[in-house]
């Protein structure tokens, strides 16, 4: 277990954080943000309510191979200074499973799946 | 294999970021493992699909 340090933040200025964003000053065990997006652009911008569902697109349930950490490596970490110091961080927007984390952690497992669809009018329309 | 990491000082003076989005992580600190995965699907034929919905005038 990493010996933890103290997170010290002077100024963290975030203009907008929403859509399930996480802002953490401190330590964590596991961070696993996940994003599923269907982005539809239509030349004739008419949209109906129940049009697109994630289940219809294989990209959202196809397995993504992950690297397997198999090396037998033993790391000892010594922190000369017990502080993680942040003076001034300025962020415009954190959104769509975005994470800001000032502190120690064990592992991050992030995943994003994005499907783009464009509906253009045919030439003869 | 064993090795020792000696961290001196960890200090961020100034950082300025516009967008952190779609499972992106801005991380200041110590971490053991990071695994990132993205699947992106924007096939060209999606571009030329005609509008499948009735055009309401």
N, CA and C atoms of all chains as a GROMACS GRO file, in nm:
protein
  546
    1UNK      N    1   0.087  -0.116   0.000
    1UNK     CA    2   0.000   0.000   0.000
    1UNK      C    3   0.092   0.124   0.000
    2UNK      N    4   0.065   0.213  -0.093
    2UNK     CA    5   0.147   0.335  -0.100
    2UNK      C    6   0.132   0.411   0.032
    3UNK      N    7   0.246   0.457   0.086
    3UNK     CA    8   0.224   0.540   0.204
    3UNK      C    9   0.172   0.675   0.157
    4UNK      N   10   0.066   0.717   0.220
    4UNK     CA   11  -0.009   0.829   0.164
    4UNK      C   12   0.055   0.961   0.200
    5UNK      N   13   0.023   1.061   0.121
    5UNK     CA   14   0.076   1.195   0.148
    5UNK      C   15  -0.039   1.289   0.172
    6UNK      N   16  -0.004   1.410   0.213
    6UNK     CA   17  -0.108   1.511   0.241
    6UNK      C   18  -0.125   1.597   0.116
    7UNK      N   19  -0.249   1.614   0.074
    7UNK     CA   20  -0.274   1.699  -0.043
    7UNK      C   21  -0.302   1.840   0.006
    8UNK      N   22  -0.223   1.934  -0.047
    8UNK     CA   23  -0.245   2.074  -0.005
    8UNK      C   24  -0.268   2.158  -0.130
    9UNK      N   25  -0.387   2.218  -0.138
    9UNK     CA   26  -0.426   2.293  -0.257
    9UNK      C   27  -0.451   2.438  -0.218
   10UNK      N   28  -0.380   2.533  -0.286
   10UNK     CA   29  -0.406   2.674  -0.256
   10UNK      C   30  -0.530   2.721  -0.332
   11UNK      N   31  -0.525   2.702  -0.467
   11UNK     CA   32  -0.639   2.751  -0.546
   11UNK      C   33  -0.673   2.652  -0.655
   12UNK      N   34  -0.798   2.605  -0.654
   12UNK     CA   35  -0.846   2.515  -0.760
   12UNK      C   36  -0.972   2.581  -0.814
   13UNK      N   37  -0.963   2.642  -0.932
   13UNK     CA   38  -1.073   2.723  -0.984
   13UNK      C   39  -1.137   2.645  -1.100
   14UNK      N   40  -1.259   2.594  -1.077
   14UNK     CA   41  -1.328   2.517  -1.181
   14UNK      C   42  -1.456   2.592  -1.216
   15UNK      N   43  -1.469   2.636  -1.343
   15UNK     CA   44  -1.583   2.719  -1.378
   15UNK      C   45  -1.710   2.635  -1.382
   16UNK      N   46  -1.700   2.516  -1.445
   16UNK     CA   47  -1.823   2.436  -1.458
   16UNK      C   48  -1.791   2.290  -1.437
   17UNK      N   49  -1.865   2.226  -1.345
   17UNK     CA   50  -1.846   2.082  -1.333
   17UNK      C   51  -1.985   2.022  -1.324
   18UNK      N   52  -2.010   1.926  -1.407
   18UNK     CA   53  -2.145   1.867  -1.404
   18UNK      C   54  -2.141   1.733  -1.473
   19UNK      N   55  -2.260   1.683  -1.516
   19UNK     CA   56  -2.266   1.554  -1.587
   19UNK      C   57  -2.178   1.452  -1.518
   20UNK      N   58  -2.202   1.430  -1.394
   20UNK     CA   59  -2.128   1.329  -1.314
   20UNK      C   60  -1.977   1.346  -1.324
   21UNK      N   61  -1.928   1.465  -1.291
   21UNK     CA   62  -1.783   1.485  -1.279
   21UNK      C   63  -1.745   1.461  -1.133
   22UNK      N   64  -1.617   1.423  -1.112
   22UNK     CA   65  -1.569   1.401  -0.975
   22UNK      C   66  -1.448   1.492  -0.952
   23UNK      N   67  -1.457   1.571  -0.846
   23UNK     CA   68  -1.344   1.655  -0.809
   23UNK      C   69  -1.301   1.609  -0.670
   24UNK      N   70  -1.180   1.555  -0.658
   24UNK     CA   71  -1.138   1.499  -0.529
   24UNK      C   72  -1.005   1.558  -0.487
   25UNK      N   73  -1.002   1.611  -0.366
   25UNK     CA   74  -0.873   1.648  -0.306
   25UNK      C   75  -0.854   1.552  -0.191
   26UNK      N   76  -0.764   1.457  -0.209
   26UNK     CA   77  -0.747   1.352  -0.107
   26UNK      C   78  -0.716   1.222  -0.177
   27UNK      N   79  -0.714   1.113  -0.101
   27UNK     CA   80  -0.669   0.986  -0.157
   27UNK      C   81  -0.788   0.902  -0.200
   28UNK      N   82  -0.757   0.804  -0.286
   28UNK     CA   83  -0.864   0.713  -0.328
   28UNK      C   84  -0.804   0.575  -0.352
   29UNK      N   85  -0.891   0.477  -0.367
   29UNK     CA   86  -0.845   0.341  -0.393
   29UNK      C   87  -0.852   0.313  -0.542
   30UNK      N   88  -0.976   0.327  -0.599
   30UNK     CA   89  -0.993   0.290  -0.739
   30UNK      C   90  -1.075   0.399  -0.808
   31UNK      N   91  -1.028   0.443  -0.925
   31UNK     CA   92  -1.105   0.542  -1.004
   31UNK      C   93  -1.141   0.472  -1.133
   32UNK      N   94  -1.273   0.459  -1.163
   32UNK     CA   95  -1.308   0.391  -1.290
   32UNK      C   96  -1.421   0.465  -1.360
   33UNK      N   97  -1.386   0.579  -1.425
   33UNK     CA   98  -1.488   0.652  -1.499
   33UNK      C   99  -1.523   0.577  -1.627
   34UNK      N  100  -1.652   0.582  -1.666
   34UNK     CA  101  -1.696   0.514  -1.789
   34UNK      C  102  -1.790   0.608  -1.864
   35UNK      N  103  -1.773   0.614  -1.996
   35UNK     CA  104  -1.856   0.704  -2.078
   35UNK      C  105  -1.912   0.627  -2.195
   36UNK      N  106  -2.043   0.638  -2.217
   36UNK     CA  107  -2.106   0.583  -2.339
   36UNK      C  108  -2.177   0.698  -2.406
   37UNK      N  109  -2.143   0.726  -2.534
   37UNK     CA  110  -2.203   0.841  -2.603
   37UNK      C  111  -2.247   0.799  -2.742
   38UNK      N  112  -2.374   0.840  -2.778
   38UNK     CA  113  -2.415   0.834  -2.918
   38UNK      C  114  -2.435   0.978  -2.962
   39UNK      N  115  -2.352   1.024  -3.057
   39UNK     CA  116  -2.362   1.165  -3.099
   39UNK      C  117  -2.424   1.167  -3.239
   40UNK      N  118  -2.542   1.230  -3.249
   40UNK     CA  119  -2.614   1.232  -3.377
   40UNK      C  120  -2.617   1.374  -3.430
   41UNK      N  121  -2.563   1.395  -3.552
   41UNK     CA  122  -2.576   1.526  -3.616
   41UNK      C  123  -2.667   1.508  -3.737
   42UNK      N  124  -2.769   1.591  -3.745
   42UNK     CA  125  -2.864   1.583  -3.858
   42UNK      C  126  -2.872   1.717  -3.927
   43UNK      N  127  -2.868   1.707  -4.063
   43UNK     CA  128  -2.877   1.833  -4.138
   43UNK      C  129  -3.013   1.897  -4.110
   44UNK      N  130  -3.117   1.814  -4.106
   44UNK     CA  131  -3.252   1.863  -4.070
   44UNK      C  132  -3.270   1.829  -3.922
   45UNK      N  133  -3.251   1.928  -3.838
   45UNK     CA  134  -3.236   1.895  -3.695
   45UNK      C  135  -3.371   1.863  -3.634
   46UNK      N  136  -3.422   1.745  -3.664
   46UNK     CA  137  -3.547   1.701  -3.601
   46UNK      C  138  -3.514   1.574  -3.524
   47UNK      N  139  -3.544   1.573  -3.397
   47UNK     CA  140  -3.509   1.456  -3.318
   47UNK      C  141  -3.633   1.408  -3.245
   48UNK      N  142  -3.645   1.275  -3.234
   48UNK     CA  143  -3.759   1.219  -3.162
   48UNK      C  144  -3.709   1.160  -3.032
   49UNK      N  145  -3.805   1.125  -2.946
   49UNK     CA  146  -3.763   1.090  -2.811
   49UNK      C  147  -3.688   0.957  -2.807
   50UNK      N  148  -3.754   0.848  -2.848
   50UNK     CA  149  -3.689   0.716  -2.826
   50UNK      C  150  -3.622   0.671  -2.955
   51UNK      N  151  -3.521   0.739  -2.998
   51UNK     CA  152  -3.465   0.705  -3.128
   51UNK      C  153  -3.346   0.612  -3.119
   52UNK      N  154  -3.250   0.640  -3.037
   52UNK     CA  155  -3.125   0.561  -3.039
   52UNK      C  156  -3.109   0.492  -2.904
   53UNK      N  157  -3.077   0.359  -2.912
   53UNK     CA  158  -3.052   0.294  -2.782
   53UNK      C  159  -2.916   0.225  -2.789
   54UNK      N  160  -2.847   0.226  -2.677
   54UNK     CA  161  -2.710   0.174  -2.673
   54UNK      C  162  -2.706   0.028  -2.716
   55UNK      N  163  -2.818  -0.044  -2.684
   55UNK     CA  164  -2.819  -0.187  -2.713
   55UNK      C  165  -2.810  -0.217  -2.862
   56UNK      N  166  -2.842  -0.117  -2.945
   56UNK     CA  167  -2.843  -0.143  -3.089
   56UNK      C  168  -2.704  -0.138  -3.149
   57UNK      N  169  -2.607  -0.090  -3.075
   57UNK     CA  170  -2.475  -0.070  -3.136
   57UNK      C  171  -2.371  -0.154  -3.062
   58UNK      N  172  -2.303  -0.235  -3.141
   58UNK     CA  173  -2.214  -0.333  -3.083
   58UNK      C  174  -2.097  -0.266  -3.009
   59UNK      N  175  -2.065  -0.142  -3.049
   59UNK     CA  176  -1.950  -0.076  -2.986
   59UNK      C  177  -1.968  -0.067  -2.834
   60UNK      N  178  -2.095  -0.066  -2.789
   60UNK     CA  179  -2.117  -0.043  -2.646
   60UNK      C  180  -2.109  -0.171  -2.565
   61UNK      N  181  -2.111  -0.288  -2.631
   61UNK     CA  182  -2.094  -0.408  -2.549
   61UNK      C  183  -1.981  -0.497  -2.600
   62UNK      N  184  -1.910  -0.450  -2.701
   62UNK     CA  185  -1.795  -0.528  -2.747
   62UNK      C  186  -1.687  -0.522  -2.640
   63UNK      N  187  -1.616  -0.634  -2.622
   63UNK     CA  188  -1.514  -0.638  -2.517
   63UNK      C  189  -1.390  -0.564  -2.565
   64UNK      N  190  -1.333  -0.478  -2.483
   64UNK     CA  191  -1.209  -0.408  -2.520
   64UNK      C  192  -1.094  -0.477  -2.447
   65UNK      N  193  -1.000  -0.538  -2.520
   65UNK     CA  194  -0.891  -0.610  -2.452
   65UNK      C  195  -0.808  -0.515  -2.366
   66UNK      N  196  -0.778  -0.559  -2.247
   66UNK     CA  197  -0.701  -0.474  -2.155
   66UNK      C  198  -0.564  -0.538  -2.132
   67UNK      N  199  -0.460  -0.457  -2.120
   67UNK     CA  200  -0.327  -0.516  -2.091
   67UNK      C  201  -0.330  -0.583  -1.954
   68UNK      N  202  -0.267  -0.699  -1.945
   68UNK     CA  203  -0.267  -0.770  -1.816
   68UNK      C  204  -0.134  -0.739  -1.747
   69UNK      N  205  -0.142  -0.689  -1.623
   69UNK     CA  206  -0.018  -0.658  -1.551
   69UNK      C  207   0.034  -0.790  -1.496
   70UNK      N  208   0.135  -0.847  -1.565
   70UNK     CA  209   0.180  -0.980  -1.520
   70UNK      C  210   0.320  -0.975  -1.464
   71UNK      N  211   0.390  -0.860  -1.486
   71UNK     CA  212   0.530  -0.858  -1.441
   71UNK      C  213   0.533  -0.870  -1.288
   72UNK      N  214   0.629  -0.947  -1.242
   72UNK     CA  215   0.642  -0.965  -1.097
   72UNK      C  216   0.738  -0.857  -1.049
   73UNK      N  217   0.684  -0.739  -1.019
   73UNK     CA  218   0.768  -0.624  -0.981
   73UNK      C  219   0.725  -0.578  -0.842
   74UNK      N  220   0.824  -0.558  -0.756
   74UNK     CA  221   0.792  -0.511  -0.621
   74UNK      C  222   0.851  -0.372  -0.605
   75UNK      N  223   0.764  -0.272  -0.584
   75UNK     CA  224   0.809  -0.132  -0.578
   75UNK      C  225   0.798  -0.085  -0.435
   76UNK      N  226   0.906  -0.027  -0.384
   76UNK     CA  227   0.896   0.042  -0.254
   76UNK      C  228   0.908   0.191  -0.283
   77UNK      N  229   0.816   0.266  -0.231
   77UNK     CA  230   0.813   0.411  -0.258
   77UNK      C  231   0.841   0.485  -0.129
   78UNK      N  232   0.939   0.576  -0.136
   78UNK     CA  233   0.966   0.660  -0.018
   78UNK      C  234   0.941   0.805  -0.057
   79UNK      N  235   0.862   0.873   0.023
   79UNK     CA  236   0.833   1.015  -0.007
   79UNK      C  237   0.919   1.101   0.085
   80UNK      N  238   1.013   1.175   0.023
   80UNK     CA  239   1.094   1.264   0.107
   80UNK      C  240   1.005   1.373   0.164
   81UNK      N  241   0.915   1.426   0.074
   81UNK     CA  242   0.828   1.533   0.127
   81UNK      C  243   0.688   1.476   0.141
   82UNK      N  244   0.625   1.489   0.258
   82UNK     CA  245   0.496   1.425   0.281
   82UNK      C  246   0.380   1.499   0.216
   83UNK      N  247   0.409   1.605   0.135
   83UNK     CA  248   0.299   1.688   0.087
   83UNK      C  249   0.292   1.684  -0.065
   84UNK      N  250   0.169   1.670  -0.116
   84UNK     CA  251   0.140   1.692  -0.258
   84UNK      C  252   0.088   1.834  -0.265
   85UNK      N  253   0.172   1.923  -0.321
   85UNK     CA  254   0.134   2.064  -0.312
   85UNK      C  255   0.087   2.120  -0.445
   86UNK      N  256  -0.025   2.188  -0.443
   86UNK     CA  257  -0.079   2.250  -0.563
   86UNK      C  258  -0.099   2.398  -0.533
   87UNK      N  259  -0.042   2.484  -0.620
   87UNK     CA  260  -0.057   2.628  -0.595
   87UNK      C  261  -0.185   2.677  -0.663
   88UNK      N  262  -0.188   2.666  -0.800
   88UNK     CA  263  -0.298   2.731  -0.871
   88UNK      C  264  -0.337   2.646  -0.992
   89UNK      N  265  -0.458   2.590  -0.988
   89UNK     CA  266  -0.507   2.512  -1.102
   89UNK      C  267  -0.636   2.578  -1.150
   90UNK      N  268  -0.640   2.604  -1.282
   90UNK     CA  269  -0.758   2.671  -1.338
   90UNK      C  270  -0.816   2.581  -1.446
   91UNK      N  271  -0.941   2.537  -1.426
   91UNK     CA  272  -1.004   2.444  -1.520
   91UNK      C  273  -1.137   2.504  -1.565
   92UNK      N  274  -1.162   2.502  -1.696
   92UNK     CA  275  -1.286   2.561  -1.747
   92UNK      C  276  -1.403   2.468  -1.723
   93UNK      N  277  -1.387   2.342  -1.764
   93UNK     CA  278  -1.504   2.254  -1.749
   93UNK      C  279  -1.462   2.109  -1.725
   94UNK      N  280  -1.533   2.045  -1.631
   94UNK     CA  281  -1.512   1.902  -1.607
   94UNK      C  282  -1.649   1.838  -1.626
   95UNK      N  283  -1.661   1.747  -1.724
   95UNK     CA  284  -1.794   1.690  -1.747
   95UNK      C  285  -1.782   1.550  -1.806
   96UNK      N  286  -1.896   1.481  -1.819
   96UNK     CA  287  -1.904   1.349  -1.883
   96UNK      C  288  -1.801   1.253  -1.824
   97UNK      N  289  -1.816   1.224  -1.698
   97UNK     CA  290  -1.727   1.132  -1.625
   97UNK      C  291  -1.584   1.182  -1.619
   98UNK      N  292  -1.566   1.313  -1.618
   98UNK     CA  293  -1.430   1.367  -1.602
   98UNK      C  294  -1.392   1.364  -1.454
   99UNK      N  295  -1.262   1.352  -1.428
   99UNK     CA  296  -1.216   1.340  -1.289
   99UNK      C  297  -1.098   1.434  -1.267
  100UNK      N  298  -1.104   1.509  -1.156
  100UNK     CA  299  -0.988   1.587  -1.112
  100UNK      C  300  -0.950   1.529  -0.976
  101UNK      N  301  -0.826   1.485  -0.960
  101UNK     CA  302  -0.788   1.412  -0.838
  101UNK      C  303  -0.652   1.461  -0.791
  102UNK      N  304  -0.651   1.524  -0.674
  102UNK     CA  305  -0.524   1.573  -0.617
  102UNK      C  306  -0.497   1.487  -0.495
  103UNK      N  307  -0.410   1.386  -0.511
  103UNK     CA  308  -0.387   1.296  -0.398
  103UNK      C  309  -0.341   1.161  -0.449
  104UNK      N  310  -0.319   1.067  -0.359
  104UNK     CA  311  -0.266   0.937  -0.401
  104UNK      C  312  -0.379   0.843  -0.436
  105UNK      N  313  -0.345   0.745  -0.519
  105UNK     CA  314  -0.446   0.645  -0.555
  105UNK      C  315  -0.377   0.513  -0.584
  106UNK      N  316  -0.458   0.409  -0.601
  106UNK     CA  317  -0.401   0.279  -0.635
  106UNK      C  318  -0.412   0.254  -0.783
  107UNK      N  319  -0.536   0.256  -0.836
  107UNK     CA  320  -0.541   0.238  -0.982
  107UNK      C  321  -0.657   0.313  -1.045
  108UNK      N  322  -0.631   0.345  -1.173
  108UNK     CA  323  -0.731   0.412  -1.257
  108UNK      C  324  -0.764   0.316  -1.369
  109UNK      N  325  -0.896   0.298  -1.394
  109UNK     CA  326  -0.938   0.214  -1.505
  109UNK      C  327  -1.045   0.294  -1.579
  110UNK      N  328  -1.004   0.366  -1.684
  110UNK     CA  329  -1.099   0.458  -1.750
  110UNK      C  330  -1.142   0.398  -1.883
  111UNK      N  331  -1.269   0.426  -1.920
  111UNK     CA  332  -1.319   0.372  -2.048
  111UNK      C  333  -1.415   0.473  -2.111
  112UNK      N  334  -1.402   0.492  -2.245
  112UNK     CA  335  -1.495   0.581  -2.316
  112UNK      C  336  -1.535   0.512  -2.446
  113UNK      N  337  -1.666   0.507  -2.474
  113UNK     CA  338  -1.715   0.446  -2.599
  113UNK      C  339  -1.803   0.549  -2.667
  114UNK      N  340  -1.765   0.590  -2.791
  114UNK     CA  341  -1.835   0.700  -2.857
  114UNK      C  342  -1.877   0.656  -2.997
  115UNK      N  343  -2.008   0.672  -3.025
  115UNK     CA  344  -2.058   0.636  -3.158
  115UNK      C  345  -2.109   0.764  -3.226
  116UNK      N  346  -2.054   0.795  -3.343
  116UNK     CA  347  -2.099   0.914  -3.415
  116UNK      C  348  -2.193   0.873  -3.528
  117UNK      N  349  -2.302   0.946  -3.541
  117UNK     CA  350  -2.397   0.921  -3.651
  117UNK      C  351  -2.428   1.055  -3.717
  118UNK      N  352  -2.420   1.060  -3.851
  118UNK     CA  353  -2.455   1.184  -3.920
  118UNK      C  354  -2.563   1.151  -4.021
  119UNK      N  355  -2.670   1.222  -4.016
  119UNK     CA  356  -2.776   1.207  -4.116
  119UNK      C  357  -2.777   1.331  -4.204
  120UNK      N  358  -2.737   1.308  -4.330
  120UNK     CA  359  -2.731   1.422  -4.423
  120UNK      C  360  -2.844   1.408  -4.524
  121UNK      N  361  -2.896   1.520  -4.569
  121UNK     CA  362  -3.001   1.514  -4.671
  121UNK      C  363  -2.940   1.465  -4.801
  122UNK      N  364  -3.014   1.380  -4.875
  122UNK     CA  365  -2.961   1.332  -5.003
  122UNK      C  366  -2.956   1.451  -5.098
  123UNK      N  367  -2.872   1.438  -5.204
  123UNK     CA  368  -2.853   1.550  -5.297
  123UNK      C  369  -2.986   1.595  -5.356
  124UNK      N  370  -3.076   1.494  -5.393
  124UNK     CA  371  -3.197   1.533  -5.467
  124UNK      C  372  -3.306   1.588  -5.375
  125UNK      N  373  -3.274   1.593  -5.242
  125UNK     CA  374  -3.383   1.642  -5.152
  125UNK      C  375  -3.401   1.791  -5.172
  126UNK      N  376   1.163  -0.872  -0.969
  126UNK     CA  377   1.241  -0.748  -0.972
  126UNK      C  378   1.187  -0.655  -0.863
  127UNK      N  379   1.279  -0.601  -0.783
  127UNK     CA  380   1.230  -0.504  -0.684
  127UNK      C  381   1.308  -0.375  -0.704
  128UNK      N  382   1.243  -0.265  -0.692
  128UNK     CA  383   1.319  -0.139  -0.696
  128UNK      C  384   1.250  -0.037  -0.607
  129UNK      N  385   1.327   0.063  -0.569
  129UNK     CA  386   1.279   0.163  -0.474
  129UNK      C  387   1.268   0.297  -0.546
  130UNK      N  388   1.156   0.364  -0.522
  130UNK     CA  389   1.136   0.498  -0.579
  130UNK      C  390   1.144   0.597  -0.465
  131UNK      N  391   1.232   0.697  -0.482
  131UNK     CA  392   1.239   0.801  -0.378
  131UNK      C  393   1.183   0.928  -0.439
  132UNK      N  394   1.065   0.968  -0.393
  132UNK     CA  395   1.002   1.088  -0.445
  132UNK      C  396   1.051   1.208  -0.366
  133UNK      N  397   1.108   1.302  -0.440
  133UNK     CA  398   1.150   1.424  -0.370
  133UNK      C  399   1.024   1.506  -0.342
  134UNK      N  400   1.007   1.613  -0.423
  134UNK     CA  401   0.894   1.703  -0.393
  134UNK      C  402   0.793   1.695  -0.506
  135UNK      N  403   0.666   1.698  -0.473
  135UNK     CA  404   0.563   1.702  -0.579
  135UNK      C  405   0.487   1.833  -0.564
  136UNK      N  406   0.513   1.925  -0.659
  136UNK     CA  407   0.450   2.057  -0.645
  136UNK      C  408   0.404   2.106  -0.782
  137UNK      N  409   0.280   2.149  -0.791
  137UNK     CA  410   0.229   2.207  -0.915
  137UNK      C  411   0.217   2.357  -0.891
  138UNK      N  412   0.290   2.436  -0.970
  138UNK     CA  413   0.279   2.582  -0.954
  138UNK      C  414   0.149   2.629  -1.020
  139UNK      N  415   0.147   2.618  -1.156
  139UNK     CA  416   0.029   2.664  -1.229
  139UNK      C  417  -0.011   2.559  -1.330
  140UNK      N  418  -0.140   2.531  -1.339
  140UNK     CA  419  -0.189   2.442  -1.445
  140UNK      C  420  -0.318   2.504  -1.493
  141UNK      N  421  -0.333   2.510  -1.629
  141UNK     CA  422  -0.457   2.566  -1.680
  141UNK      C  423  -0.510   2.474  -1.788
  142UNK      N  424  -0.634   2.426  -1.772
  142UNK     CA  425  -0.690   2.323  -1.860
  142UNK      C  426  -0.828   2.370  -1.904
  143UNK      N  427  -0.861   2.350  -2.032
  143UNK     CA  428  -0.992   2.394  -2.079
  143UNK      C  429  -1.096   2.286  -2.050
  144UNK      N  430  -1.077   2.168  -2.108
  144UNK     CA  431  -1.182   2.066  -2.090
  144UNK      C  432  -1.123   1.938  -2.032
  145UNK      N  433  -1.191   1.882  -1.933
  145UNK     CA  434  -1.162   1.746  -1.888
  145UNK      C  435  -1.292   1.669  -1.906
  146UNK      N  436  -1.298   1.580  -2.007
  146UNK     CA  437  -1.427   1.519  -2.039
  146UNK      C  438  -1.410   1.377  -2.091
  147UNK      N  439  -1.517   1.306  -2.112
  147UNK     CA  440  -1.527   1.165  -2.155
  147UNK      C  441  -1.423   1.078  -2.085
  148UNK      N  442  -1.442   1.057  -1.958
  148UNK     CA  443  -1.360   0.968  -1.876
  148UNK      C  444  -1.214   1.010  -1.870
  149UNK      N  445  -1.187   1.139  -1.891
  149UNK     CA  446  -1.048   1.184  -1.879
  149UNK      C  447  -1.020   1.213  -1.732
  150UNK      N  448  -0.894   1.192  -1.694
  150UNK     CA  449  -0.857   1.210  -1.553
  150UNK      C  450  -0.738   1.305  -1.545
  151UNK      N  451  -0.751   1.410  -1.461
  151UNK     CA  452  -0.636   1.497  -1.432
  151UNK      C  453  -0.591   1.459  -1.292
  152UNK      N  454  -0.473   1.399  -1.283
  152UNK     CA  455  -0.430   1.334  -1.159
  152UNK      C  456  -0.298   1.394  -1.112
  153UNK      N  457  -0.296   1.444  -0.988
  153UNK     CA  458  -0.170   1.496  -0.930
  153UNK      C  459  -0.147   1.412  -0.806
  154UNK      N  460  -0.042   1.326  -0.806
  154UNK     CA  461  -0.019   1.242  -0.688
  154UNK      C  462   0.045   1.111  -0.728
  155UNK      N  463   0.039   1.011  -0.640
  155UNK     CA  464   0.102   0.882  -0.667
  155UNK      C  465  -0.005   0.782  -0.710
  156UNK      N  466   0.033   0.696  -0.803
  156UNK     CA  467  -0.062   0.595  -0.852
  156UNK      C  468   0.016   0.471  -0.890
  157UNK      N  469  -0.050   0.352  -0.876
  157UNK     CA  470   0.022   0.230  -0.912
  157UNK      C  471  -0.003   0.190  -1.056
  158UNK      N  472  -0.131   0.172  -1.092
  158UNK     CA  473  -0.156   0.128  -1.230
  158UNK      C  474  -0.262   0.218  -1.294
  159UNK      N  475  -0.243   0.241  -1.425
  159UNK     CA  476  -0.341   0.319  -1.502
  159UNK      C  477  -0.376   0.236  -1.625
  160UNK      N  478  -0.505   0.214  -1.650
  160UNK     CA  479  -0.547   0.142  -1.770
  160UNK      C  480  -0.654   0.225  -1.840
  161UNK      N  481  -0.626   0.265  -1.964
  161UNK     CA  482  -0.720   0.352  -2.036
  161UNK      C  483  -0.768   0.279  -2.161
  162UNK      N  484  -0.896   0.295  -2.196
  162UNK     CA  485  -0.948   0.230  -2.317
  162UNK      C  486  -1.052   0.320  -2.381
  163UNK      N  487  -1.045   0.332  -2.513
  163UNK     CA  488  -1.143   0.410  -2.586
  163UNK      C  489  -1.189   0.333  -2.709
  164UNK      N  490  -1.320   0.330  -2.735
  164UNK     CA  491  -1.372   0.274  -2.859
  164UNK      C  492  -1.445   0.386  -2.931
  165UNK      N  493  -1.406   0.408  -3.057
  165UNK     CA  494  -1.460   0.525  -3.129
  165UNK      C  495  -1.512   0.475  -3.263
  166UNK      N  496  -1.639   0.504  -3.292
  166UNK     CA  497  -1.697   0.447  -3.414
  166UNK      C  498  -1.764   0.557  -3.494
  167UNK      N  499  -1.701   0.595  -3.605
  167UNK     CA  500  -1.766   0.694  -3.691
  167UNK      C  501  -1.739   0.650  -3.834
  168UNK      N  502  -1.805   0.539  -3.876
  168UNK     CA  503  -1.775   0.485  -4.010
  168UNK      C  504  -1.819   0.581  -4.118
  169UNK      N  505  -1.749   0.589  -4.229
  169UNK     CA  506  -1.781   0.685  -4.334
  169UNK      C  507  -1.923   0.665  -4.387
  170UNK      N  508  -1.970   0.537  -4.394
  170UNK     CA  509  -2.102   0.522  -4.459
  170UNK      C  510  -2.211   0.590  -4.376
  171UNK      N  511  -2.182   0.618  -4.252
  171UNK     CA  512  -2.284   0.688  -4.174
  171UNK      C  513  -2.304   0.830  -4.229
  172UNK      N  514  -2.197   0.876  -4.303
  172UNK     CA  515  -2.204   1.014  -4.350
  172UNK      C  516  -2.310   1.028  -4.458
  173UNK      N  517  -2.318   0.924  -4.546
  173UNK     CA  518  -2.401   0.947  -4.665
  173UNK      C  519  -2.539   0.887  -4.648
  174UNK      N  520  -2.571   0.841  -4.526
  174UNK     CA  521  -2.706   0.785  -4.507
  174UNK      C  522  -2.806   0.898  -4.524
  175UNK      N  523  -2.904   0.877  -4.608
  175UNK     CA  524  -3.002   0.984  -4.627
  175UNK      C  525  -3.087   0.996  -4.501
  176UNK      N  526  -3.161   1.103  -4.492
  176UNK     CA  527  -3.244   1.122  -4.373
  176UNK      C  528  -3.353   1.016  -4.374
  177UNK      N  529  -3.368   0.944  -4.264
  177UNK     CA  530  -3.466   0.834  -4.266
  177UNK      C  531  -3.598   0.880  -4.205
  178UNK      N  532  -3.606   1.005  -4.167
  178UNK     CA  533  -3.730   1.047  -4.098
  178UNK      C  534  -3.810   1.135  -4.194
  179UNK      N  535  -3.941   1.135  -4.182
  179UNK     CA  536  -4.021   1.221  -4.272
  179UNK      C  537  -3.990   1.369  -4.248
  180UNK      N  538  -3.978   1.446  -4.356
  180UNK     CA  539  -3.945   1.589  -4.338
  180UNK      C  540  -4.074   1.665  -4.309
  181UNK      N  541  -4.084   1.720  -4.194
  181UNK     CA  542  -4.208   1.793  -4.158
  181UNK      C  543  -4.190   1.938  -4.199
  182UNK      N  544  -4.272   1.978  -4.292
  182UNK     CA  545  -4.258   2.120  -4.332
  182UNK      C  546  -4.347   2.209  -4.249
   0.00000   0.00000   0.00000
